[in-house]
Amino acid sequence: MIEGFAGRRSAIPFALLVLGVLTIGLVVLLMLNTSMDDNSVRIQQAQQKQASLTDSEQELAQQLAGLSAPSSLASQAAAQGLVPNPQPAFLNPTTGVVLGTASPAPTPSPTPTPTPTPTPTPTASAASSATPTSSASPPAAAGGTASSTAGTSAGPSTSGSPR
């Protein structure tokens, strides 16, 4: 033997070192992949929740738009007994000047409740001839009411014309 030559070293420690580095790399890669999948599931759940909340927000916005529409507000006000004022007064916010003449709104007259009239139950031909007669008699009894209603209906259409 030659002095200074220790002989051939074994390849086992180097192989174990490479195997250990590969094993640690694979474990880290597996943990990273699992973490990414978990985050992907969380993102998908958050997106579904956001879509659900967006849908409910749009539904609530539609309900609000329906409830705040002028016709809806007018019907709700009428249900509470409020009446529109035909001659309102307005305030100029910058100067505080009152524009127009304030007048109280007219008190509404109570609407008459219709009384049910019994309908006769004779044959079909007699019932058809009785129907026009019965429908003609209520306007005759309420002739004053019908003319006042017609006058009310004609009032707004003539008010639209220039004076």
Secondary structure, 3 states (H helix, E strand, C coil): CCCCCCCCCCCHHHHHHHHHHHHHHHHHHHHHHHHHHHHHHHHHHHHHHHHHHHHHHHHHHHHHHHHCCHHHHHHHHHHCCCCCCCCCCEECCCCCCEECCCCCCCCCCCCCCCCCCCCCCCCHHHHHHHHHHHHHHHHHHCHHHHHHHHHHHHHHHHHCCCC
